[in-house]
């Protein structure tokens, strides 16, 4: 029995049904869990082969429940390369959720804004990405039972879900944009020169997550991928200042009710 099968076997003994939507709640964005009718709450430490969250704002629980009447499985906290995990470990829960049968994956993260049109606590719907991490979860032997050796990434983020989210923008009371997300290894925030470089190569926001999870999901053939960044600090020339973790969490807290509203509207529309 491989690591996925062990995790899946354990969860299959607990879960009551097959979820349709998987959700990953990023830094400071775990409050969406309060809107879910929770049926099961499982600490990551109880699940065989699951990493354990080491970031203080990540609760480290896998939740099963209902959101707007839809069956969901929720990662209340994710894993990052900078925590010392391999990228294969980072995406292990995503692969398990897809093995459980999800058809849609909704992802959130906190990110630094690079586009001058963005403000702190705005939302950015991710339409494409640039991987600046030192690798990806597909390096090494390909698991043909999971997906092909050379997955195509040209349509990683579902265009229909992006269009649907933009239709809901009038119901969201913070700024909402779409753009390109870049992922770096962290955990330090970027220098002004690095912000400028990442902007020049085409990114609108930069963070330390999400892309490995998306790559793994695309590899496994999942098409319903939707991701949103909350802009928690600004890497725009003239607006760059020292940022603390507390300020990042405060900015995320301002946006969280609106992100929750958007995710609920998206779930309801499926």
N, C-alpha and C positions, 0 to 999 in steps of 0.2 A: 504493500500500500504506500503510494507516494504522499508527499506533504499535503497536496491539495485534497486528496481522498481522505486523509485523516481529519483535516479540518472540516470537510464536507460531511463526513460520517458523523462527527460529533454534533454538528449543527442540525443535520437531518433528524437526529434523535430528539431535538428540542422544538424546532420550528413547526408551525401548524399548517403552513401552506406555502405555495411557490410565490415569491414576490415578483412584481412586475417592474418596480423602479428601485434602483440602488442610488443612495445619496451619500456623498462624502462631504462632511462639514469641516471646513478649514479653520484657521486660526481666528479665535474670537467669534466664531459663527455657529457655535453649538446650540444656540437658543432655539433653532428650528425644531429641535427635539421636543420642546414644550408644546408644539402644535400637533404632535403625533399621538394618536391613541396607541400607547405602547402595550404590546401583548407580551413581549419577552425582552429583557435587558440582560446582556451577557458581557461581563468584563473580558477584554481581550486576553487577559492572563489566564482565563479558563479555557480558551480555545486552543487546541493543539496546533503548534507551528505558527501561531499568530505572533507578530512582533508586539511590543508594548509601547504605548506612547510615552515619550519622555518630555514633551513640551507641556508647560504648565497649563496652558489654556485648552488642551485636548483631553477630554474626559476619559477616552480609552474604553468605549463601550460599543458593542454591536447591538442595535435595536431592531426589533421586528414589530411592525404595527401598521396603522392605517393613517394615511394623509389624504384628506379630501376624498375619502372612500376608496383610495387606491392602496394596494398592498405594497409596502415598502420595506426594504432593509437598509439601515442607516449606519454609516461609520461616524460615530461621534468622536472625531479625532482621527488623524491620519498619521502616516509615517514619512520621514524625510531621509534623504541620503546623508544630510549633515549629522543626523543622530547616530551614524555609524552603521546603518543598515545597508546591505547591498540593494541595488535597484530591483533585483528579483524579489527580495524580501518586502520592499516597499509596495510592490504590486500584488503580492500574494492575496490580500483580502479582495481585491478587484476580481482576480481570477476565480476566487471562491464564489463571489456574488454572481458572476456570469454563469458558473457551473450550477448555481441554484436556480437559474432560469430568468434572470432579469432581462427585459427588452430595452430598457432605458437606463442611462447612468447620468445623474445630475451631480456636478462637481462645483464646489465653491472654494475660493482661496482668498487670502489677503495679499495685496501686491502694491508695489510702488508705481505710481503713475508717471509716464514719460511723455504723454501727449499734453501740450499746453492747454487743450480744451477741458481737461479733467480737473476736478476739484476733490479734496479729501472727502471720503464717504460716498463718492459716486460709485456706480456699478458699471463694469465693462463686460459685455458678453463676448466671450472668446470665439473668434471666427477662424483663427489659424494660430500656429505657434512656431517658435524657434527654440530648438533644444541646445542649450549651452551647458548642460550637465556633462560630466566626464564619462559619458557612456549612456546606455539605455538597457532596459530589462530583457531585450532579446539577444544580447551578446552571449555567445556560447552555443552549445548544442541546441538545435531547434526541437521543441516538443511538438511533433506533428499532430498530436492529439489535441493541441490547443489552437494551432494555426499554421499558416505557411511560413516558409523560410524568409520570404521577401514581401511582407504586407505593404499594400499601397496606402500612403498617408495623404493622398491628394484631397480627400473629403472626410477628414477625421471628425470634424464637428458638423452635426446635422443641420443642414441649411433650413429645413422646414421648422425645426425647433427654434433656430435663431430668429426666423421671420415671425414665429408665433410670439416669442418673447418681446420683440420690438413692437408688436401690436398691443402688448400689455403696458408699454412704457408710459402711456397717459395715466395709468392708475398708480404709478410709482412716483413718490414725492422727492426722490433724489435724482441727480443727473444719471442718465443711462446712455451708454455708448456701446459700440462694438469695436473690436480691435484685435491686434496680434499680441499674444502673451509669450514672453521669453522666460525660461527657467534657468537659474544658475544654482551652484551647489550650496552657497551660504556657508555658515550661518550669519556671517557679517553682512551688513547692508553695503551697497555699492559706493564707490568713490564718485565724485562728480565726473571724472573722465570716463569711468565705466558706464554711468548713466548715459552720457553723451554717445558713447560707442554703441550701446544697445539700442538707443533710439535711431542712430544713423543706419544700422543694419535692418531696421524695419519694425521694431517692437513698439507697442503703445503702453505696455506694462511689464513689470519684471517681478518674479517671485522665485520660490524655491520648491515648487511642487507641481502637481497636476499632469505634467507632460508624461512622466513614466506611466501613470495610470491610464492616460488616454492611449498611449502606444500599446499597452497590454490589452486594452479593450478592443482596439482596432484589430490587433493580431488575432483575437478570438472571434472576429466577425461581428462585433456589436456595432450597430449603425445608429442607435438612438443616443448619441453622446451630446450633452449640453453642459457648458461650463461658464461660470461667472466669477470675475475678480471683483473684490471690494478694494477700492483705492484707499489705502490707509496712510500713505505718505507720498510726497512728490519728489521726483528726480528730475524736475524741469529746471534748467538754468535760471538762476535768480530766485528760485523758490526752495532750493535745497537747504535743509537745516538738520541739526542733530535730532535724532528720533529715538525715543525710548520704547521698550516693549509696552509700557503702560499707555503711551500715546497711540500706538498701533491698535491696542485693544479698545481704547476709547473711540477711535475712528470706526473700527469694526462694529462697535456697539451702536453707534448712530445709524449705520447702514443696515444693521441686522433686521429690524422690523420690515424694512422695504425688501430686502433679499428674501425674507421669509414669505412675504406676500407674493413676490414673483414666483417662488418655487411652488407655492400652493396653487397659484393660477395655472402654472405649467402642468402640475400633476392633475388638476381637475380637467384640463383640456384634453388629456390623453384618452 
